[in-house]
Amino acid sequence: MLENSSLHSLKDKKNLLAFSGGVDSTALFFLLLEHNIRFDIAIVDYEVREQSKEEVLYAKSLASTYDLECYIHTAKQIQNNFEAKARTIRYDFFEKLIAQHKYENLITAHHLGDRFEWMLMQFCKGAGCAEIAGMTREQKRDSYTLIRPLLHLDKQELLIYLHAEKIHYFEDETNLDEDIKRNEFRHKYSMPLIEKYLNGIKKSFEYLDADKEALIPEITIKNIDDFAYFKSSNNKRTDIYIIDKYLKSIGFMPSAHERELLKNESTSILGRKFLVHQDKGFVFIIPYSKEKDVMSKEFKEECRVLKIEPKLRTYLFKNTKAFVKIKELIN
């Protein structure tokens, strides 16, 4: 069931599987074992369901049975905006493990239904081809690769596999709560369409992936510590897609309003966390801070002569290597 391209990326690598005990991650757990892929597992308990304790015990039991490491994180109670905060907690935990134990790949169990659901949500908010194409099988992040080996499979196909192999799994009752927008799209729109048009939807994603590859050039983002930059594609939509992709890779998700700022402004502050400046054929991304350092007269004069954006100067004054690189690029 797993494609050779995914297996090749995982073979002989140090892999961490994001596990929950649900249909998707349990199916992926056993499919990886079938293909002799070595991995460890990580699970987060948000302590909002009684069943979550059983899921953690199941994860520990599987790890013991198959001689894997099992990492468990118990999250503090989330008061509001549960979906977004839970995702942040989850990925912070995974990335801490990746850094500590030198994992090369993070494996998640996103499947075709998740991808289609995401596509419909993006389409309804306003999106172009790149955003609609959405999830990819592999995504390079700062210090690891995120791999989604199940994107070509629907949840029903995973359930058939689990039932045929008589493998135990859990159903998360919160997935039935249609007050959560993601669940509303799933139950009202994506699931009925997949049931009726599964093969056509699979084929459409193949075309979207091919179109995206043809339309959006491969652009390398370079880093000097927390300073990132790349040569503009000379296409605003493409540049915004690259900025968005990079920020997501380091855990920040720009809003639709912030993407509009990037389209209309040469210098934008996103989430009070990042400053993006587009100038002289390059795009610069730096951490944003309101703090004002006392800059030397010589530095201020050099910035004035070079016409360096004032909002960049505080950061550049404290980061000599980034300042040298910017001078090299804009001269």
N, C-alpha and C positions, 0 to 999 in steps of 0.2 A: 504493500500500500504506500510505502514511502518512496519518493522519487530518488533516482540515483544521484541527482545534483545535490540534494540535501545530505544524503549519506556520505558523499565524497567530502562535503564541508565539515562533517562531524567525525569522520573516521580518524582515529589516532590523535584526536584533540582532547583537551581538558574541557569537559562540558558540564554546565549546570542547568538542570531542568526546573523551571518554575512549576511547582506541583500544587494541586488543590484537593485532589481526591475526586473531582468531578469527572464527567464523561470524557471531556477532551484531554485533560492531562493524564488521566488513567490510561486511556487508549494509547496515547503517545508513549507513556512509560513502557508499556509492554511491547509496542512496535519497535522501540529503540533496543530493547533486550533481544528481540527476535533477530535484529540485524547486527548484533554483537557490538553495539555502540556503547562505550563506557561513559557513565555520567553520574553525577550526584544530584540530590534534590533539595529544594528549599520551599518552605511553606510558611504562610503568614496566617495567624489566627487573630481576627479583628474583634473577637469576643462579642459578637452581636447575635450569634445563633448557638443554641445548645449543641447542635450537630457538629459544630466546628471542632470540639474536643475529640469527637470520634474520628474526624478527618485527620487530625494531627496524629492520633494513635495509629491510624491506618498507614500514614506516611512513614512513621517510625518502624512499623511492622514490615512494610515492603523493603525499606532500606536494610533492615537487619537480615531479611530473607535473602536478599540479592547482594549483600555486602557492599552497600553504598553509604556514603555520608548523607545524613539528613540534618539540615539546618532549619531551626524553628524560630520564628519571631512572633512574639505576642505584642500586638499593637495597643497603644493607649486608646481609650474610647474616643471615637470621632463624633463631634457634636453636630456638625453641619457639612454640607457639600461632600457627602460621603464618597461618591464615586471618584472624584478628582483627588481627594486627600488619600484615599486608600491606594490609588495608583502611585502617588508620590511615595508613600510609605513602602509599598511593595518594591518599587524600583530602587529606592535608596538602600533597602536591605540587600537586594540582589547585587547591586554595584559594590556595596561594602564587601560582600563575600568574594566577588570577582577580584577586587583589589587585594584582599587578604590572602586568597588561595590561588591566585594567578590563573583563573579560568579564562579560556580563550573564547568560548561561545556561551551565550545565554539562550536556552531553547524555550520557546513558549508554544502553547497549544492552540493558538488562533487558527480557526478553520475557515472554510469558504463562507459559512453563514455569518461569521464575524466580519469578514471582509465585505460582504454584500450589504450587511446592515450599516457598516461604516460608510460605504459608498452612498447609500440612500440618504443618510443623515447629512453628509457633506453636500449632496446635490440639492437638498431642501434648504440648506443654509446659504448656498451660493458657492460654486466651486468650478474649477476648470478641469481639464483632462488629467493633469498630474495629481490633483487632490482626489479626484474620483477614483483613479486607479488605486490609491490608498496603500494598504499594506503590501510589502514586498517579502519575498521568501527570505532574502538576506538583507541586513541593514548594518553597515559599518558604524560603530559608535566609537566614542573616544578611546576606550581601552579594550574593547571586545567586539564581537559580532553577534547581533541579535538574529537568530534563525527561527523561522516559522515553518516547520516541515509539513504541516497539515493544511496549508492554504488551498490545496487542490481537492480537499475532501469535505463533504458536508457532514453535519452532526449525525444524520441518520445512518450514514455509512460507518461512522465510528460506533454507533450503538449496535449495529448489526455485527460488527467485529467483536465487541465486548460480550454480547449475548452468545455468539457462536463459541467463544472461548471460555464462557462461564466465568468472567472476570467481574469481581465486585467493584462497584463505584457508588458515589453519592450524588444525589440531586439537591442542588441548592434552591430552597424554596423562594429565596429573594429574586430569583430569575423570573418568577411569575408576577412580580409586582410591576404593573404597567404604569405606575406613577413615575417610575424611572424611565427617562426618555429612550434609553437604549433598549429596554425591554418592550416598550410600546412599539418601536420600529420593528423589533424582532417578531413579535406575535401578530401584529396587524398587517405587516407589509412583507418583510424579507422571508419569513418562513413559508407563508402561502405561495409566494412567487417561486421559491426554490423547489417546493414540492411539485409545482406544475411545470417549471421550465429549467430544471437542474442542468441539463446538458447545454442548453443555450447560454445560460449564465456562466458556466465554466468556459465555454468558447469565447464569450465576450471579454472575460478577464484576460484570456490569452491575447486577444487583439489589443486590449488596452495596454497590456505590458509591452507589447511590441511597438505600439504607437508612442508610448511614453519614452521608450528607449531611443526611438528615432527623433522625437521632438526635443528632448532635453539632453544637451550634451553633458558628458562626464566632466565635472569641474572639481578640481582638487582644492580643498580648504586646507590652508597651512596654519600652523600654530606656533607662537612663541609664548610659552606658558599659557596664560588665559587670554591672550590676544590672538584673534583669528582673522584671517583675511583671504580673499580670493580675487582673481581677475574677473571683472564683469563679463557676462556673456553678450552684453549690449542689447539684451532683451529684458525688460523690466519684470515680466511675468516669470521668466526663468530664474532671474536673480532672487526674487522673493521666494520662489520654491526652494532654492539652495539655502537661503537664510533660514527659512522655516525648518527644513530638514536638519540643518546643523543644530539649531537651538533645541529641537526635539531630541536630538542625539545626546544632549547634555542635560536633559530633564526639564526643559522649559517649553511650554506649548503656547505660541502666540495666538491671540484671539483674532477673530475676523476684523475687528476694528484696528488692531495693531498691524495686520497685513495691509489694510487700507492706508495706514500711515506710511508704511514702507513704499507704497505705490506713489504717494503724493509728496513725500518729504525726503530731502536728501539726508537729513539727520533725524533719527527717531529714537525715543526712549521707550523700551518695551518692559512692561510690568515692574518698572522701577528697578530692574535687575540688569538690563543690557542696553547698551547704546550702539546703534547701527548707523554708520556713516558711509554714504555712497559718493565717491568723488574721484575724478581723474582716471576713470577706467578701472577702479578697484572698489571693493566693499570691505569695510573694516567692522569687526564686531568686538566690543570690549565690555567688561563688567561696568555697570553704572554706579556711581557714588555721588552723593550730594556734597561730600566733604571737599573743602577747598584748601589745598596746600599753598603755602607761600612759595611762589615760583621765583627763580632768580631773574634779574633783568635781562641777562644774556639769553636765557631760555625763552622768555616771552618775546624778545626781539627776533630771535630765530624763527619762532612760530609765526610771528607777524609777517616776516619777509616771505616765508614759505606758504603763507595763507592757509595754515592748518586750522581746521575747525576748532573754535574755542572750547567746545564741550569735550573735546578729546584731550586737551592740554594737561589737565590735572593728572590723568592716568599716565600720559606719556612722560610727564616730569618725574614720576616715580618708577617708570619702567624704561630704562635706558635702551635695552635691546629692541623693544617695540618702537621707540622713537627713531632709532637708527634705521630700522626696516622701513618705516613710513617715509622717511626722508629719501631713502633709496628708491622707493616705488613712485613717489610723486614728482621727483626731479626729472 
